[in-house]
Amino acid sequence: MMSTDPSENWPEKQHILVILAHPDDPEFFCGASLARWARDGHKISYVLLTCGDKGRNDFNQHIPGDELCALRHNEERAAADVLGVGDIQFLDRQDGYLVPDLALRRDVVRVIRQAKPDVLVTCDPQNLFATYGLNHPDHRAAGQAVLDAVFPASGNELFFPELLEEGLQPHTPKEVWASLTNQPNVTLDVTDTWEIKIRALKEHKSQIGDPEKLEERIRSRRIEDSSDESPRYEEKFRVINWR
């Protein structure tokens, strides 16, 4: 059963931290929601676990991995500017090799304690099958590492005590929003920021062979009971309240 939009009841401006695997994941998974929250005055920051250095397609085979990494940094910054997102941090782990081990969990706990977000956005690690076939293993690994970091580690000083030596006190976000989920309990109407999402996606030029086809595909994702003349769009999440 879908719940009402929790973000409508946020009592004040929130700090929203987005932790996902690759450049372009925030825009594809929930870009219209991020644009909406930025428009409403919330602070949004990104932590991306890889730089997408293996984001190869037929049309970009000529770009070496190190150049692709640098290019995707720049593309993500441009896309974030379109959405109204502020800070971006890249952990630059290797694309395609992400594993939700203790080392990654500690790194995620570190950034949560550094940023002290009110709201954390990631993706659902249980989503094995996506509309394009198999969900990327990095997506699943990122979501698993983030959820494991939030509970029980980020708010408990007995986990990773070395972080206390860095001056990082325990912190637990109030809410976690898991995007790219097949188990949603919150649906946002993001019709009025869908065009912003499309503009942001177009900044990921190294990943787009045909911008017109991309735009056509994203526009086709209107909800079933809307029309081409008056389309409506939604983004869905699994929301967990921690406190």
Residue pairs with C-beta under 8 A, 6 or more apart in sequence:
1 185
2 184
2 185
2 186
2 187
3 185
3 186
3 239
4 186
5 186
5 188
6 175
6 186
6 239
6 241
7 14
7 37
7 188
10 42
10 118
13 41
13 42
13 43
14 37
14 42
14 43
14 117
14 118
14 119
15 42
15 43
15 45
15 115
15 116
15 117
15 118
15 119
16 34
16 37
16 42
16 43
16 44
16 45
16 117
16 118
16 119
16 120
16 121
17 44
17 45
17 46
17 47
17 111
17 112
17 115
17 117
17 119
17 120
17 121
17 173
18 26
18 30
18 34
18 44
18 45
18 46
18 47
18 85
18 120
18 121
18 122
19 46
19 47
19 48
19 49
19 108
19 111
19 120
19 121
19 122
19 142
19 146
20 26
20 29
20 46
20 48
20 49
20 121
20 122
20 123
20 139
20 142
21 48
21 49
21 50
21 98
21 123
21 136
21 138
21 139
21 141
21 142
22 48
22 49
22 50
22 52
22 55
22 72
22 95
22 136
22 138
22 139
23 48
23 51
23 52
23 55
23 72
23 73
23 75
23 76
23 79
23 90
23 204
24 52
24 55
24 72
24 75
24 76
24 79
24 201
24 204
24 207
25 48
25 123
25 139
25 142
26 34
26 46
26 48
26 79
26 80
26 83
26 85
26 121
27 34
27 79
27 83
27 197
27 200
27 201
27 204
28 201
29 123
29 179
29 180
29 235
30 121
30 177
30 179
30 235
30 237
31 79
31 83
31 196
31 197
31 200
31 201
32 188
32 190
32 193
32 194
32 196
32 197
32 233
32 235
33 179
33 188
33 190
33 193
33 235
33 237
34 44
34 83
34 84
34 85
34 121
35 82
35 83
35 84
35 190
35 193
35 196
35 197
35 200
36 188
36 190
36 192
36 193
37 44
38 44
38 83
38 84
38 85
39 84
39 193
43 86
44 83
44 84
44 85
44 86
45 85
45 86
45 87
45 88
45 89
45 115
45 117
46 76
46 80
46 85
46 87
46 88
46 89
47 88
47 89
47 90
47 91
47 108
47 111
47 115
48 76
48 88
48 89
48 90
48 91
49 91
49 93
49 98
49 104
49 138
49 142
49 145
50 90
50 91
50 92
50 93
50 94
50 95
50 96
50 98
50 138
51 69
51 70
51 72
51 73
51 90
51 92
51 95
52 68
52 69
52 72
52 95
52 207
53 65
53 66
53 68
53 69
53 72
53 94
53 95
54 65
54 68
54 94
54 95
54 96
55 68
55 72
55 95
55 206
55 207
56 63
56 68
57 207
57 209
58 209
59 209
60 68
60 206
60 207
63 71
63 206
68 206
69 92
71 206
72 204
72 206
72 207
73 90
75 203
75 204
75 205
75 206
75 207
76 88
76 90
76 203
76 204
77 88
78 203
79 200
79 201
79 203
79 204
80 86
80 88
80 200
82 196
82 199
82 200
82 203
83 196
83 197
83 200
89 111
91 107
91 111
93 104
95 138
96 137
96 138
98 104
98 137
98 138
98 141
98 142
98 145
99 141
100 125
100 141
100 142
100 144
100 145
100 148
104 141
104 145
105 145
105 148
105 149
105 153
106 160
106 163
108 145
108 146
108 149
108 154
109 149
109 153
109 154
109 159
109 160
109 163
110 160
110 163
110 166
110 168
112 120
112 149
112 150
112 154
112 171
112 173
113 154
113 163
113 168
113 169
113 170
113 171
114 168
116 171
117 173
118 173
118 174
118 175
119 173
119 174
119 175
119 176
119 177
120 146
120 150
120 173
120 175
120 176
120 177
121 176
121 177
121 178
121 179
122 142
122 143
122 146
122 147
122 176
122 177
122 178
122 179
123 139
123 140
123 142
123 143
123 178
123 179
123 180
123 181
124 143
124 178
124 179
124 180
124 181
124 182
124 183
124 238
125 139
125 140
125 141
125 142
125 143
125 144
125 147
126 140
126 181
126 182
126 183
127 135
127 139
127 140
127 143
127 180
127 181
127 182
128 134
128 135
128 140
129 135
129 182
130 180
135 180
139 180
143 178
143 180
146 176
147 176
147 178
150 172
150 173
150 176
150 242
151 172
151 242
152 159
153 159
153 160
154 170
154 171
154 172
154 173
155 170
155 171
155 172
156 170
157 164
157 169
157 170
172 242
172 243
173 242
174 241
174 242
174 243
175 239
175 240
175 241
175 242
176 239
176 240
176 242
177 186
177 237
177 238
177 239
178 237
178 238
178 239
178 240
179 235
179 236
179 237
181 236
181 237
181 238
183 238
184 236
184 237
184 238
185 237
185 238
185 239
186 236
186 237
186 238
186 239
187 234
187 235
187 236
187 237
188 234
188 235
188 236
188 237
189 232
189 233
189 234
190 197
190 233
190 234
190 235
191 231
191 232
191 233
194 218
194 219
194 231
194 233
197 218
198 215
198 218
198 219
201 208
201 214
201 218
202 208
202 211
202 214
202 215
205 211
208 214
219 231
221 233
222 228
222 231
222 232
222 233
223 232
223 233
223 234
225 232
226 232
